[in-house]
Amino acid sequence: MKVLHILEYSRPNISGYSLRSDAIIRHQRQLGIETVQLTSQRYQDFKALSEDVDGVTYLRTPQSGSLLQSIPFLNYLHHINHLAQRIEAIVKQEKPDLIQTHSPMFNALAAAKVGKKYNIPVTYEVRALWEDAAVDTGKTKEGSFKYRLIKRVEQMAFDKADAISCICEGLRQDLLKRGISPDKVFVTPNAVDTARFQQLTSPDKSLQQQLGLTGKKVIAFVGSYFKYEGLAIAIDAMTIIAKSRPDIHLLLVGGGNEQSALKQQAEQRQLTEHITFVDRVPFEEVSRYYSLADALIFPRQSIRLTELVTPLKPLEAMAQGKVVFASDIGGHRELIQHEKTGLLFQPDSAEALAESVLTYIDQADLFAHIIDNGLEFVRHERNWLTTAGNYLPVYRRLISGS
C-alpha cells in the first residue's frame, strides 16, 4: 500500500502541524505503509525540491509566478490549480494507491481534482476549520460574507473527499452537524512519540544557570505564539503571582506573530525580572527547556477554534513527566481530567490562572499523582502508533472499493 500525503508545512519547520505530520508518516511506515510526502506552495523554506529530514523525504512545490496570486478570491482558485498540477506530477511518478491530504481545505480540493482524474481515493484530515482560523487571525468575523463563503468552500472539500479524519471528537461532532455521514468520518487523535519525549527527572543544570533560573519555580510554555494561545493572559497572571511569589518565573520558548506584543506587554507590566523569552530552538534541543519547568501552562482562549480542537503540546508535556495547567475549554477537556491528568482553570482569566498556580505549585504529592496518570495516559492511549493504526481499516476499504 502506497499513500501520498499532501501537507501545508513539514519538518524541519517546528510546529504542532509539522510534528504531527512527521509522526503520522513515521508510524504509518512502522505499520507497513509506504509513504510519499509533498508540501504545498505555502511552504517555501526549502533548498531543494526533494529534502531528507531524518530519513523522511519531503517533496516540495515551487511557488507560482502568476499574477493571479495577487487577485483576491482568484488567488485561491489559482492556488488549488497550481498545487493540483504538482500533485498530478507526483501521482504519475509514484503511482500511489491513495492520497491522504491534510488541512487546510485547499489541499483537499487540489487532491480531489487529481484523485477523480486518476480514480484514486482521497481522504482529508481536518485539523482545524479554515473559517474559524481566519476569525482568530483577524482576517474575517464570524458570520460575515467571507466567513460564510469559506465555510461553503470547505463543505465542498468535505463532499469531494472519500473519507474524513478529524484530530478530535469536537471536530467530528461539528462535521456531523453539517450533515456529513457518520460512516465517512473517523477520529485520528493527537498523540505523542514516547520514544522521543521521555520522562525528565532533573533540570539541565547548565541551561538553568545560563538563563538565571536556579532556585526558581518555573512555569513554562513551549510552542508558537498565536493569539488564541492566551499568552497575554499568562503575562497578566504573573503581575498577580509575582507580588506574593517572586520565586515563580515564567519561561516562554518559541515565536510567532504575537512575539513583539508579548515582550512589550511584559515590559509595560514591569515583569522583565519574572519572565524569560527564548526564541525558537532546534527540535533536538526542546527537551532541555522542558527539563527546566516545574509545570507547563496552556492558557488558551475560549473561542470556537479552541473549543473544538485539541492541541498537541499538553501531551508532549505529560510524556516528559510534567504537570500541565490548562484553561477549561473543550479542546483541553478531551485530554485533561482535573487533578488527575492535569489542572484546569477558568479560561480567559488571569486571576484564575494565577490562583491555580499559587494554589497547586507546591503540592508535591498531587503533582506526583498527576505525573503518573499523565504518563499512563500517553503511553497507553495517546501514542502515535495507535493513532496511525486508525487509518488502516479506512485505507483498506477505500483501496478495495468495498
C-alpha positions as CSV (number, residue, x, y, z in Angstrom):
1,M,0.0,0.0,0.0
2,K,1.4,3.4,-1.0
3,V,0.0,6.6,0.3
4,L,0.7,10.1,-0.9
5,H,0.5,12.7,1.9
6,I,-0.3,16.3,0.9
7,L,0.8,18.8,3.6
8,E,0.9,22.5,4.2
9,Y,4.1,22.5,6.1
10,S,6.6,19.9,7.3
11,R,9.8,19.5,9.3
12,P,12.4,21.0,9.6
13,N,9.7,23.6,10.4
14,I,8.9,23.2,14.1
15,S,5.2,23.5,14.7
16,G,2.4,21.3,16.0
17,Y,1.2,20.8,12.4
18,S,4.7,19.7,11.2
19,L,5.4,17.4,14.1
20,R,2.0,15.7,13.9
21,S,2.5,15.1,10.1
22,D,6.0,13.7,10.7
23,A,4.8,11.4,13.5
24,I,1.9,10.1,11.4
25,I,4.2,9.3,8.5
26,R,6.9,7.6,10.5
27,H,4.4,5.4,12.4
28,Q,2.4,4.5,9.3
29,R,5.7,3.3,7.9
30,Q,6.1,1.1,11.0
31,L,2.7,-0.4,10.1
32,G,4.0,-1.3,6.6
33,I,2.5,1.6,4.7
34,E,4.8,3.1,2.0
35,T,4.5,6.9,2.1
36,V,5.3,9.8,-0.2
37,Q,5.2,13.4,1.2
38,L,4.5,16.6,-0.7
39,T,4.2,20.1,0.8
40,S,2.1,22.8,-0.8
41,Q,3.4,26.1,-2.2
42,R,2.6,27.7,1.2
43,Y,5.9,26.2,2.4
44,Q,8.8,27.8,0.7
45,D,11.5,27.4,3.3
46,F,13.4,24.7,1.4
47,K,16.6,24.4,-0.5
48,A,15.7,21.7,-2.9
49,L,12.5,20.1,-4.4
50,S,13.4,16.9,-2.5
51,E,14.7,17.1,1.0
52,D,15.6,14.4,3.5
53,V,14.6,15.1,7.2
54,D,15.9,12.4,9.4
55,G,15.1,9.7,6.9
56,V,11.8,11.0,5.6
57,T,11.9,12.6,2.1
58,Y,9.7,15.6,1.7
59,L,8.9,16.8,-1.9
60,R,8.3,20.5,-2.4
61,T,6.0,22.6,-4.6
62,P,7.7,25.6,-6.2
63,Q,6.0,29.0,-5.9
64,S,3.9,30.1,-8.9
65,G,5.0,33.3,-10.7
66,S,1.4,34.0,-11.9
67,L,-0.1,37.5,-11.3
68,L,-3.3,35.6,-10.3
69,Q,-1.7,35.2,-6.9
70,S,-2.3,38.8,-6.1
71,I,-6.0,39.0,-7.1
72,P,-8.5,38.4,-4.2
73,F,-10.5,35.2,-4.5
74,L,-8.9,34.3,-7.8
75,N,-5.7,33.6,-5.9
76,Y,-7.4,30.8,-4.0
77,L,-8.5,29.1,-7.3
78,H,-5.0,29.6,-8.7
79,H,-3.5,28.1,-5.5
80,I,-5.7,25.0,-5.9
81,N,-4.9,24.6,-9.6
82,H,-1.1,25.1,-9.2
83,L,-1.0,22.5,-6.3
84,A,-3.1,20.1,-8.4
85,Q,-0.6,20.2,-11.2
86,R,2.2,19.4,-8.8
87,I,0.2,16.6,-7.2
88,E,-0.6,15.2,-10.7
89,A,3.1,15.1,-11.5
90,I,3.9,13.2,-8.3
91,V,1.0,10.8,-8.9
92,K,2.3,9.9,-12.4
93,Q,5.8,9.3,-10.9
94,E,4.9,7.5,-7.7
95,K,1.6,5.8,-8.6
96,P,0.1,5.9,-5.1
97,D,-2.9,3.7,-4.1
98,L,-4.5,6.6,-2.0
99,I,-4.0,10.3,-1.5
100,Q,-4.1,11.4,2.2
101,T,-4.5,15.2,2.3
102,H,-4.3,17.3,5.4
103,S,-5.7,20.7,6.4
104,P,-6.3,23.3,5.0
105,M,-9.2,22.7,2.6
106,F,-7.2,23.9,-0.5
107,N,-5.0,20.8,-0.2
108,A,-8.1,18.6,-0.2
109,L,-9.7,20.4,-3.2
110,A,-6.4,20.1,-5.2
111,A,-6.0,16.4,-4.3
112,A,-9.7,15.7,-5.2
113,K,-9.2,17.0,-8.7
114,V,-6.3,14.6,-9.3
115,G,-8.0,11.8,-7.5
116,K,-11.0,12.0,-9.7
117,K,-8.9,12.1,-12.9
118,Y,-6.9,9.1,-11.9
119,N,-9.5,7.2,-9.9
120,I,-7.5,7.3,-6.7
121,P,-9.4,7.6,-3.4
122,V,-8.8,10.8,-1.4
123,T,-9.0,11.2,2.4
124,Y,-9.0,14.6,4.1
125,E,-7.7,15.1,7.6
126,V,-9.2,18.1,9.3
127,R,-7.0,19.7,12.0
128,A,-9.0,22.9,12.3
129,L,-11.8,24.6,10.4
130,W,-10.4,27.2,8.0
131,E,-13.2,29.8,8.7
132,D,-12.5,29.6,12.5
133,A,-8.8,30.1,11.9
134,A,-9.5,33.1,9.8
135,V,-11.5,34.7,12.6
136,D,-8.7,34.2,15.1
137,T,-6.1,35.8,12.8
138,G,-8.4,38.8,12.2
139,K,-9.0,38.1,8.5
140,T,-12.7,38.0,8.9
141,K,-15.5,37.9,11.5
142,E,-17.8,35.1,12.4
143,G,-21.0,35.2,10.3
144,S,-19.5,37.6,7.7
145,F,-19.8,37.1,3.9
146,K,-16.2,35.9,3.8
147,Y,-16.8,33.6,6.7
148,R,-19.8,32.0,5.1
149,L,-18.0,31.7,1.8
150,I,-15.0,29.9,3.3
151,K,-17.4,27.6,5.2
152,R,-19.2,26.8,1.9
153,V,-15.9,26.1,0.1
154,E,-14.8,23.8,2.9
155,Q,-18.0,22.0,2.7
156,M,-17.1,21.3,-0.9
157,A,-13.8,19.7,0.3
158,F,-15.8,17.5,2.7
159,D,-18.2,16.4,0.0
160,K,-15.4,15.6,-2.5
161,A,-13.3,13.6,-0.1
162,D,-14.0,9.8,0.1
163,A,-13.3,9.8,3.9
164,I,-12.6,12.5,6.5
165,S,-10.5,12.1,9.6
166,C,-10.6,14.5,12.5
167,I,-8.0,15.1,15.1
168,C,-10.5,15.1,17.9
169,E,-14.1,14.3,18.9
170,G,-15.1,18.0,18.9
171,L,-14.4,18.4,15.2
172,R,-16.1,15.1,14.4
173,Q,-19.3,16.3,16.1
174,D,-19.2,19.6,14.2
175,L,-18.9,17.8,10.9
176,L,-21.8,15.5,11.8
177,K,-23.9,18.7,12.4
178,R,-23.1,19.8,8.9
179,G,-24.8,16.7,7.5
180,I,-21.8,14.6,6.8
181,S,-22.5,10.9,7.1
182,P,-21.1,9.2,10.3
183,D,-19.7,6.4,8.0
184,K,-17.5,8.9,6.3
185,V,-15.9,10.4,9.4
186,F,-13.3,8.9,11.8
187,V,-11.1,10.2,14.5
188,T,-7.2,10.1,14.4
189,P,-6.4,11.9,17.7
190,N,-3.3,13.9,18.6
191,A,-0.7,11.7,20.3
192,V,2.9,11.7,21.3
193,D,6.0,9.7,20.5
194,T,7.0,8.4,23.8
195,A,10.3,7.2,22.4
196,R,11.3,10.8,21.6
197,F,9.6,12.5,24.5
198,Q,10.7,10.7,27.6
199,Q,10.2,11.5,31.3
200,L,12.6,14.2,32.6
201,T,13.5,13.9,36.2
202,S,16.1,16.7,36.7
203,P,16.8,20.1,35.1
204,D,19.6,20.8,32.6
205,K,21.9,22.5,35.1
206,S,24.0,24.4,32.6
207,L,20.9,25.8,30.8
208,Q,19.3,26.6,34.1
209,Q,22.3,28.6,35.1
210,Q,22.6,30.2,31.7
211,L,19.0,31.5,31.9
212,G,19.3,32.6,35.6
213,L,16.6,30.1,36.7
214,T,18.5,28.4,39.5
215,G,16.3,28.3,42.6
216,K,13.2,29.4,40.7
217,K,9.8,27.7,40.4
218,V,9.4,27.7,36.6
219,I,6.1,27.6,34.7
220,A,6.7,27.4,31.0
221,F,5.2,27.5,27.6
222,V,6.9,25.9,24.6
223,G,5.3,26.5,21.2
224,S,4.0,29.1,18.8
225,Y,2.9,32.5,19.9
226,F,-0.6,32.7,18.4
227,K,-3.2,35.0,19.9
228,Y,-5.5,32.1,20.8
229,E,-2.8,30.5,23.0
230,G,-3.6,33.1,25.6
231,L,-0.1,34.0,26.5
232,A,-1.1,37.6,27.2
233,I,-3.3,36.2,29.9
234,A,-0.3,34.3,31.3
235,I,1.7,37.6,31.5
236,D,-1.1,39.4,33.3
237,A,-1.3,36.4,35.7
238,M,2.4,37.0,36.5
239,T,1.5,40.5,37.8
240,I,-0.5,38.8,40.5
241,I,1.8,35.8,41.1
242,A,5.0,37.9,41.4
243,K,3.5,40.0,44.2
244,S,3.4,37.1,46.6
245,R,5.7,34.6,45.0
246,P,8.7,36.4,43.4
247,D,10.4,33.0,43.1
248,I,7.9,31.8,40.5
249,H,9.2,32.5,37.0
250,L,7.5,32.4,33.6
251,L,9.6,30.9,30.7
252,L,8.3,31.4,27.2
253,V,10.0,29.4,24.4
254,G,9.1,29.8,20.8
255,G,8.0,32.6,18.5
256,G,5.2,33.8,16.3
257,N,3.1,36.8,15.3
258,E,2.4,37.8,18.9
259,Q,6.0,37.8,20.0
260,S,6.7,41.6,19.9
261,A,3.4,42.4,21.5
262,L,4.0,39.9,24.4
263,K,7.5,41.3,25.0
264,Q,6.1,44.9,25.0
265,Q,3.4,43.8,27.5
266,A,5.9,42.2,29.8
267,E,7.9,45.5,29.8
268,Q,4.8,47.6,30.4
269,R,3.9,45.4,33.4
270,Q,7.4,45.7,34.7
271,L,7.8,41.9,34.7
272,T,11.1,41.6,32.9
273,E,12.7,40.1,36.0
274,H,10.0,37.5,36.2
275,I,9.6,36.4,32.6
276,T,12.2,35.0,30.2
277,F,11.7,34.9,26.4
278,V,13.6,32.4,24.4
279,D,13.4,32.3,20.6
280,R,12.6,29.1,18.7
281,V,15.0,26.3,19.4
282,P,16.0,23.3,17.3
283,F,13.8,20.3,17.8
284,E,16.6,18.3,19.3
285,E,17.1,21.0,22.0
286,V,13.4,21.3,23.1
287,S,13.6,18.8,25.9
288,R,16.4,20.8,27.6
289,Y,13.9,23.6,28.0
290,Y,11.1,21.3,29.2
291,S,13.5,20.0,31.8
292,L,13.6,23.4,33.5
293,A,9.9,23.6,34.1
294,D,8.1,22.6,37.2
295,A,4.9,22.8,35.2
296,L,3.7,23.8,31.7
297,I,0.9,26.3,31.2
298,F,-1.7,26.3,28.3
299,P,-4.0,29.3,28.9
300,R,-5.8,29.0,25.5
301,Q,-8.6,31.4,25.0
302,S,-12.2,30.1,24.8
303,I,-13.1,30.6,21.1
304,R,-14.8,28.3,18.7
305,L,-11.5,27.1,17.3
306,T,-10.1,26.1,20.7
307,E,-13.3,24.6,22.0
308,L,-13.4,22.2,19.0
309,V,-9.7,21.4,18.5
310,T,-7.3,19.6,20.8
311,P,-3.7,20.7,21.0
312,L,-0.6,18.6,20.8
313,K,1.7,20.3,23.3
314,P,0.0,19.1,26.6
315,L,0.6,15.5,25.5
316,E,4.3,16.2,25.0
317,A,4.5,17.7,28.4
318,M,2.8,14.7,30.0
319,A,5.1,12.3,28.2
320,Q,8.1,14.2,29.8
321,G,6.6,13.9,33.3
322,K,5.4,17.5,33.6
323,V,2.2,18.8,35.2
324,V,0.0,20.9,32.9
325,F,-2.1,23.9,33.9
326,A,-4.7,24.4,31.2
327,S,-7.7,26.5,30.6
328,D,-11.0,24.7,30.9
329,I,-12.0,24.6,27.3
330,G,-13.4,21.8,25.0
331,G,-10.1,21.0,23.3
332,H,-8.3,20.6,26.7
333,R,-11.1,18.6,28.3
334,E,-10.5,15.8,25.7
335,L,-7.0,15.4,27.2
336,I,-7.1,16.5,30.8
337,Q,-9.1,15.5,33.8
338,H,-8.8,18.0,36.6
339,E,-6.5,16.9,39.4
340,K,-6.0,13.5,37.6
341,T,-4.0,14.2,34.4
342,G,-3.7,17.9,34.8
343,L,-5.1,21.1,36.3
344,L,-7.9,23.1,34.7
345,F,-8.7,26.7,35.4
346,Q,-11.4,29.1,34.2
347,P,-10.5,30.4,30.7
348,D,-9.8,34.0,29.7
349,S,-9.0,34.9,33.3
350,A,-5.6,36.0,34.5
351,E,-6.9,35.8,38.1
352,A,-8.0,32.2,37.7
353,L,-4.6,31.2,36.2
354,A,-2.8,33.0,39.0
355,E,-4.9,31.4,41.7
356,S,-4.5,27.9,40.2
357,V,-0.7,28.3,40.1
358,L,-0.5,29.7,43.6
359,T,-2.8,27.0,45.0
360,Y,-1.1,24.0,43.4
361,I,2.5,24.8,42.6
362,D,3.9,23.5,46.0
363,Q,1.6,20.4,46.3
364,A,4.3,17.8,45.6
365,D,2.1,14.7,46.4
366,L,-0.6,15.9,44.0
367,F,2.0,16.7,41.3
368,A,3.4,13.2,41.6
369,H,-0.1,11.7,41.2
370,I,-0.8,13.8,38.2
371,I,2.5,13.0,36.6
372,D,2.0,9.2,37.0
373,N,-1.5,9.4,35.5
374,G,-0.3,11.6,32.6
375,L,2.4,9.1,31.7
376,E,-0.1,6.3,31.8
377,F,-2.4,8.2,29.5
378,V,0.1,9.0,26.8
379,R,1.8,5.6,26.9
380,H,-1.3,3.5,26.6
381,E,-3.9,5.8,24.9
382,R,-2.3,8.7,23.2
383,N,0.7,7.2,21.4
384,W,1.3,7.7,17.6
385,L,1.4,4.0,16.7
386,T,-2.2,3.7,18.0
387,T,-3.3,6.8,16.0
388,A,-1.5,5.6,12.9
389,G,-3.4,2.3,13.2
390,N,-6.7,4.2,13.0
391,Y,-6.1,5.0,9.3
392,L,-5.5,1.4,8.2
393,P,-9.1,0.0,8.0
394,V,-10.3,3.1,6.2
395,Y,-7.4,2.9,3.7
396,R,-8.0,-0.7,3.0
397,R,-11.8,-0.2,2.5
398,L,-11.2,2.7,0.1
399,I,-8.5,1.0,-1.9
400,S,-10.5,-2.2,-2.3
401,G,-13.6,-0.2,-3.3
402,S,-15.8,-2.0,-0.8
